[in-house]
Amino acid sequence: MRYCSTRDNKLSYGFEEVVLTGLAPDGGLFVPKEIPRVDGNTLDRWRNLSYVELAKEVVKIFASDLEGKTIDRLLEISYSNFSHPDIAPIKRFDRFSIMELFYGPTLSFKDYPLQFLGNLLEYLLRKRGEKVNIVGATSGDTGSAAIHSVKGKENINIFILYPNNRVSKIQELQMITVEEENVYCLAINGTFDDCQSIVKRIFLDEEIRSRIKVTAVNSINWARILAQIVYYIWASLKSDKKSIFCVPTGNFGNVLAGFYAKRITELIEKLIVATNENDILYRFFTKGDYSVREVVPTISPAMDIQIASNFERYLYHLFNNEDVTVKKLMEEFSQKKVLLFGKDVLEKVGLDFLSGRSNDKETKKTIKEIYEKYKYIVDPHTAVGVKVLLEHEEKFKGKYNLVSVATAHPAKFPEVIEETIGKLEMPEEIRRLTEKKQRKYELPADISAVKEFILRHALR
């Protein structure tokens, strides 16, 4: 399997280089040159596999330059510390199901790709005798999941930027209480989009690239998308109907993995993009309007995003791998912060995607209703997805397997849950966080300040 850039499809990279490089040298994102289609016989064989066995099958398709035994070992290690035997269990209700993706070390769906990526990076660096500096931005769960995937690992330092006072207290504690010396938490006085913009500029900075090796663990790193493809196929194989997934969406990486799973298999009918009041993706999928507005703080902070970095990958496939078109669109968006698309594009988009949105009042109402009806607690992000899925339910008339993706454990957002339903039992690992020492570095939303800090603390 070879990879190219969304802005230059003549480039050709192997899987190892894609993982270690993160962002393509032209500022584009790495995508597979071809997306294979799995036949029915293979899918029948996959139905009886465990989660880890299925992950081995899927990853080997896209990581063909790694030895099979190496992939097997890395995946076995990566999921050995998950607390549920099914890894990604399906909770079934009367009208829909919830795929629970919160059984990893930080109780977030981000653990599913990042535990794999952390072990993969450690293996590749040891094999090559290299050192790397991970630089990433987080709106909530990515940071803690990334940190817990590489903390204490040799040949790796990690720098995570997050918007100061704009992530939940528990999300911050999961980052700043990590004691390992290779971890640097940078609290940026700005928005998540500021953090993400600084990270992209860091990757393109010639001085940094000449002095240190940097890579990404944000969902711009293809290995993360690859690992997430697995759970969409896993959940689809559990039903004899085609599946429709509703995904709480911010940076577009999670739902994009579902899009690739749809392309790879015949198991998925549609994907529903669920947003909160930061609805740039909803506006694109319903009106063709991809225009940046001011970020609105909500009770689902991991989705408080206006610029979805993985959206470029989708545009590449939407426009039939036309790299020149994508490059032009992204340059236009960089300058104007607006892209507008017509009916012809929306018709094509509608073959794969639907969309809906939920404001804070509606999200709280959903949390309360799901608890009262099923005695089941969903976190605010998952509630956005459930609300949007049930809005669309009637049009499917029981023909499909409806799955809402649960992206975080409700205990990560105790204030919202307790305010809404009055109670919440906290896991022991969450309770212990407040007793630990804290370490973070507060910086302005300024590329120069961040660059100076990283160069001072980076591995060489």
Secondary structure, DSSP 4 states (H G I P E B T S, - for coil): --EEETTEEEEEE-HHHHHHH-B-TTS-BEEES------HHHHHHHTT--HHHHHHHHHHHH-TTS-HHHHHHHHHHHTTT-SSTTSS-EEE-SS-EEEE---STTSBTTHHHHHHHHHHHHHHHHHHT--EEEEEE-SSHHHHHHHHHHTT-TTEEEEEEEETT-S-HHHHHHHHT---TTEEEEEEES-HHHHHHHHHHHHH-HHHHHHS-EE--STTSHHHHHHHHHHHHHHHTT-SS-EEEEEE-SSSHHHHHHHHHHHH-S-EEEEEEEE-S--HHHHHHHHSEEE-------SSGGG--SS-TTHHHHHHHHTTT-HHHHHHHHHHHHHHSEEE--HHHHHHHTTTEEEEE--HHHHHHHHHHHHHHHS----HHHHHHHHHHHHHHHHHTT-SEEEEEE-B-GGGSHHHHHHHHS--PPPHHHHGGGGS----EEEES-HHHHHHHHHHH---
